[in-house]
Amino acid sequence: MDLINIVISYTKDIAIVITHIGEPEDDDDDHFEISGVSLNSFTQKWSREIKGKWLKMANIEQNEAGEYFAIAYQDNGEFAVLVLDS
């Protein structure tokens, strides 16, 4: 896994992590995992895997209160935004 980005929420209780899982030899899909990690217990609270043919994602934005996060990404020219709450 390659670490792409980590953002600590403004509330300082969760970190949002993007990792690139890669392209398995038996699969043409590209894989990223987005996960939320508690900074109090250091445990993973949730994760979501994004699959596509040619994925690119890197930036994580959050609102001023640190409650909502947005991750824009593209898959072979198609753009999408994933919105998460803490």
C-alpha positions in Angstrom: 0.0 0.0 0.0 1.1 3.5 -0.8 0.1 6.3 1.5 -1.4 9.2 -0.5 -2.7 11.6 2.0 -3.7 12.0 5.7 -5.8 14.8 7.1 -6.5 15.3 10.8 -9.9 16.8 11.4 -10.2 20.3 13.0 -11.9 18.5 15.9 -8.6 16.5 16.4 -10.5 13.2 17.0 -10.2 11.5 13.6 -7.8 11.2 10.8 -8.9 10.6 7.2 -6.4 8.4 5.3 -6.1 7.7 1.6 -4.0 4.7 0.6 -3.4 3.3 -2.9 -3.8 -0.5 -2.8 -2.6 -0.9 -6.3 -3.5 -3.1 -9.2 -3.6 -6.8 -8.5 -2.1 -9.0 -11.1 -5.3 -10.8 -11.8 -7.4 -7.7 -12.0 -7.3 -4.6 -14.3 -8.9 -2.4 -11.7 -7.1 0.3 -9.7 -7.9 0.3 -5.9 -7.9 3.1 -3.3 -9.0 2.8 0.3 -10.3 5.7 2.3 -10.5 5.1 6.1 -11.2 7.0 9.3 -8.9 6.4 12.2 -9.7 7.4 15.8 -7.0 9.5 17.3 -8.2 8.7 20.8 -8.1 4.9 20.5 -5.9 4.6 17.4 -8.3 2.1 15.8 -9.8 2.1 12.4 -13.5 3.2 12.7 -14.5 2.7 9.0 -13.1 2.2 5.6 -14.4 2.4 2.0 -12.7 0.9 -1.1 -12.9 2.7 -4.4 -12.3 0.7 -7.6 -11.9 1.9 -11.1 -9.9 1.4 -14.3 -7.6 4.5 -13.9 -8.2 6.2 -10.6 -6.6 9.4 -9.4 -7.3 11.0 -6.0 -5.2 12.9 -3.5 -6.9 15.9 -1.8 -9.1 15.9 1.2 -11.1 19.0 2.1 -13.1 19.6 5.3 -15.6 22.2 6.4 -14.7 24.8 9.1 -16.2 22.7 11.9 -14.2 19.5 10.8 -17.4 17.5 10.6 -17.6 16.9 6.8 -15.0 15.9 4.4 -14.9 15.9 0.6 -12.6 13.9 -1.7 -12.7 14.6 -5.4 -11.4 11.9 -7.7 -11.5 10.8 -11.3 -11.7 7.4 -13.0 -10.6 7.5 -16.6 -11.9 11.0 -17.1 -15.1 10.7 -15.2 -15.2 13.0 -12.1 -16.9 12.3 -8.8 -16.9 13.7 -5.3 -17.2 11.5 -2.2 -18.6 13.4 0.8 -18.1 11.9 4.3 -19.1 12.9 7.8 -17.0 12.2 10.9 
